[in-house]
């Protein structure tokens, strides 16, 4: 198979598509129908192999059911959300828990902790959605991307930095529901990624944070590593 470059596509909020060098496509927190985002998956790929879900909230589970069925994609998430999706008719599911690593197609998906809540909205019911998580995705060539999910500050950040050494960090900066610019800048100083991609901001009034506020709080060594993406933007690496 002829290899192509790696690409990260941003769909808004916390939704990303990772396109690996061997054309394996990984969708994370696919709230694709959110009102701020007019981009569609089909504009960027004709295949989704994996969907990662960090926790049970609607703006992260998003359009998983319809996308997984349309692309026959395998969903990787925590055990409780996997069970919920099974009852909703999905069969290609891998339930995990914090600390575990799932390996397939020369990739690895490592589930790390996040500090947040995780309820699933099912009609008029609210169902416990297990523990919120982040994912460290290791591609075929060893390149690592860390999607933090929704989280505040974590005591495990130094261990994640030392053990996994993420190259790309997808980090929430919007505050109120997650860490804000100050906490996010502190997180960057620990993780020390090569590339910083802010997420989970400006989607709602309560998280209407200016990107410049986050960049101002970063140490000079990291300011030039920030890659701001708008919905539909892509970044090749």
C-alpha positions as CSV (number, residue, x, y, z in Angstrom):
1,X,0.0,0.0,0.0
2,X,1.3,3.4,-0.9
3,X,1.6,5.6,2.1
4,X,0.2,9.1,2.2
5,X,0.7,11.9,4.8
6,X,-1.1,12.1,8.1
7,X,-3.9,14.6,8.5
8,X,-6.1,15.9,11.3
9,X,-9.5,17.3,10.4
10,X,-11.4,19.5,12.9
11,X,-15.2,19.3,12.8
12,X,-15.8,21.8,15.7
13,X,-16.2,21.6,19.4
14,X,-14.2,18.4,20.3
15,X,-14.8,16.4,17.1
16,X,-11.7,15.4,15.0
17,X,-10.9,13.0,12.2
18,X,-7.4,11.4,12.2
19,X,-6.3,10.1,8.8
20,X,-3.2,7.9,9.3
21,X,-0.4,7.3,6.8
22,X,-1.9,4.0,5.8
23,X,-5.4,5.5,5.3
24,X,-6.9,4.3,8.6
25,X,-9.5,6.9,9.6
26,X,-10.3,7.6,13.3
27,X,-13.2,9.8,14.4
28,X,-13.2,11.3,17.9
29,X,-16.3,12.6,19.7
30,X,-18.3,13.0,16.5
31,X,-20.8,15.7,17.2
32,X,-20.9,16.5,13.5
33,X,-24.4,17.9,13.4
34,X,-23.7,20.7,15.9
35,X,-24.9,24.1,14.8
36,X,-21.5,25.8,14.6
37,X,-20.2,23.2,12.1
38,X,-21.3,22.9,8.5
39,X,-18.6,20.5,7.4
40,X,-19.5,16.9,6.6
41,X,-17.4,13.8,7.0
42,X,-17.9,12.7,3.4
43,X,-16.0,15.8,2.2
44,X,-12.9,14.4,3.8
45,X,-13.1,10.6,3.6
46,X,-15.3,7.8,2.2
47,X,-14.5,5.5,5.1
48,X,-14.4,5.7,8.9
49,X,-12.8,2.7,10.6
50,X,-12.9,3.7,14.3
51,X,-15.0,6.1,16.4
52,X,-13.6,7.0,19.9
53,X,-16.0,8.4,22.5
54,X,-14.6,10.1,25.6
55,X,-17.8,10.3,27.7
56,X,-21.5,10.1,27.6
57,X,-22.6,13.7,27.1
58,X,-24.6,14.5,23.9
59,X,-22.0,16.9,22.5
60,X,-19.5,14.0,22.5
61,X,-21.5,10.9,21.7
62,X,-23.0,13.1,19.1
63,X,-23.9,11.3,15.8
64,X,-22.1,8.1,16.7
65,X,-25.1,5.8,16.0
66,X,-25.8,7.1,12.5
67,X,-22.1,7.4,11.5
68,X,-21.1,3.9,12.8
69,X,-24.0,2.4,10.9
70,X,-23.2,4.3,7.7
71,X,-19.5,3.4,7.7
72,X,-19.6,0.1,9.5
73,X,-17.1,1.6,12.0
74,X,-15.9,0.1,15.2
75,X,-16.7,2.2,18.3
76,X,-14.1,2.3,21.1
77,X,-15.3,3.8,24.4
78,X,-15.7,2.9,28.0
79,X,-17.5,-0.2,29.1
80,X,-20.8,1.5,30.0
81,X,-21.2,3.5,26.9
82,X,-20.3,0.4,24.8
83,X,-23.1,-1.5,26.5
84,X,-25.6,1.4,25.9
85,X,-24.7,1.5,22.2
86,X,-25.1,-2.3,22.0
87,X,-28.7,-1.9,23.2
88,X,-29.1,0.8,20.6
89,X,-28.2,-1.7,17.8
90,X,-24.5,-1.4,17.3
91,X,-22.4,-4.6,17.3
92,X,-18.8,-3.5,16.4
93,X,-18.0,-2.3,19.8
94,X,-14.9,-2.4,22.0
95,X,-15.5,-1.4,25.6
96,X,-12.5,-0.5,27.7
97,X,-11.5,1.2,31.0
98,X,-9.0,3.6,32.2
99,X,-5.4,2.4,31.8
100,X,-6.2,-0.1,29.1
101,X,-4.7,-0.2,25.6
102,X,-6.5,-1.7,22.5
103,X,-4.3,-2.6,19.6
104,X,-5.5,-3.2,16.0
105,X,-4.4,-2.3,12.5
106,X,-0.9,-1.4,13.8
107,X,-2.5,1.3,15.9
108,X,-3.0,1.5,19.6
109,X,-5.7,3.3,21.6
110,X,-4.8,4.0,25.2
111,X,-7.5,5.2,27.6
112,X,-6.3,7.7,30.2
113,X,-8.2,9.4,32.9
114,X,-10.2,12.6,32.7
115,X,-12.0,14.5,35.5
116,X,-15.5,15.3,34.4
117,X,-19.0,13.7,34.5
118,X,-20.5,11.2,32.1
119,X,-24.3,10.8,31.9
120,X,-26.1,9.6,28.8
121,X,-29.3,11.3,27.7
122,X,-31.6,8.7,26.4
123,X,-35.0,10.2,25.7
124,X,-36.4,11.4,29.0
125,X,-33.9,9.2,30.9
126,X,-30.5,10.1,32.2
127,X,-28.2,7.0,32.4
128,X,-24.8,6.8,34.2
129,X,-22.2,6.7,31.5
130,X,-19.2,5.3,33.3
131,X,-15.9,7.3,33.8
132,X,-14.9,10.1,31.5
133,X,-11.6,9.5,29.7
134,X,-9.1,10.8,27.2
135,X,-7.3,8.8,24.5
136,X,-3.7,8.6,23.5
137,X,-3.7,7.3,19.9
138,X,-0.4,5.9,18.6
139,X,-0.2,5.6,14.8
140,X,1.7,3.1,12.7
141,X,4.9,5.0,12.8
142,X,4.8,5.7,16.5
143,X,3.4,9.3,16.3
144,X,1.1,10.0,19.2
145,X,-2.0,12.2,19.5
146,X,-3.6,12.9,22.9
147,X,-7.2,13.9,22.9
148,X,-8.0,15.0,26.5
149,X,-11.8,14.8,26.2
150,X,-13.6,17.0,28.7
151,X,-11.4,17.5,31.7
152,X,-10.0,19.7,34.4
153,X,-6.5,19.5,35.8
154,X,-5.2,15.9,36.3
155,X,-2.8,14.6,38.9
156,X,-1.7,12.1,36.3
157,X,-0.4,14.6,33.8
158,X,3.3,14.2,34.6
159,X,2.9,10.4,34.2
160,X,1.0,10.8,30.9
161,X,3.8,13.1,29.7
162,X,6.6,10.8,30.7
163,X,5.1,7.5,29.6
164,X,3.4,8.5,26.3
165,X,5.2,11.7,25.2
166,X,2.3,13.0,23.0
167,X,3.3,14.8,19.8
168,X,-0.1,16.5,19.3
169,X,-2.3,17.7,22.2
170,X,-6.0,18.3,21.6
171,X,-6.9,20.3,24.7
172,X,-10.1,22.0,26.0
173,X,-9.7,25.7,26.9
174,X,-13.3,26.9,27.2
175,X,-13.6,26.8,31.0
176,X,-16.9,26.4,32.9
177,X,-17.3,22.8,32.0
178,X,-13.6,22.0,31.5
179,X,-10.3,23.6,32.2
180,X,-9.9,27.2,31.1
181,X,-7.0,29.1,29.6
182,X,-4.9,29.2,32.8
183,X,-5.3,25.5,33.5
184,X,-4.8,24.6,29.9
185,X,-1.6,26.6,29.7
186,X,-0.3,24.8,32.9
187,X,-1.2,21.4,31.3
188,X,0.8,22.3,28.2
189,X,3.8,23.1,30.4
190,X,3.7,19.5,31.7
191,X,2.8,17.6,28.5
192,X,5.2,19.6,26.3
193,X,3.7,18.6,23.0
194,X,5.1,19.5,19.6
195,X,1.7,20.8,18.4
196,X,-1.2,22.2,20.5
197,X,-4.7,22.3,19.1
198,X,-7.4,24.0,21.3
199,X,-10.9,22.6,21.4
200,X,-14.1,22.9,23.3
201,X,-14.4,26.7,23.2
202,X,-16.7,29.2,21.5
203,X,-19.4,26.6,20.9
204,X,-21.8,27.9,23.6
205,X,-22.0,31.4,25.3
206,X,-20.6,29.8,28.6
207,X,-17.4,28.8,26.9
208,X,-16.9,31.8,24.6
209,X,-13.2,32.1,25.4
210,X,-10.9,34.0,23.1
211,X,-8.0,32.0,21.8
212,X,-5.6,34.9,22.5
213,X,-6.3,34.6,26.2
214,X,-4.9,31.0,26.2
215,X,-1.9,31.9,24.1
216,X,-1.0,34.8,26.3
217,X,-0.8,32.4,29.3
218,X,1.6,30.0,27.5
219,X,5.3,30.2,28.1
220,X,7.2,31.6,25.1
221,X,8.5,28.2,24.2
222,X,4.9,27.0,23.4
223,X,3.2,30.0,21.8
224,X,4.3,29.1,18.3
225,X,3.1,25.5,18.7
226,X,-0.5,26.5,18.8
227,X,-2.5,25.5,15.6
228,X,-5.9,27.1,15.8
229,X,-8.4,25.2,13.6
230,X,-11.9,26.3,12.5
231,X,-14.6,23.7,11.7
232,X,-13.6,22.1,8.4
233,X,-9.9,23.0,8.7
234,X,-7.2,20.3,8.4
235,X,-3.7,20.0,9.6
236,X,-1.1,17.8,7.9
237,X,1.7,16.4,10.0
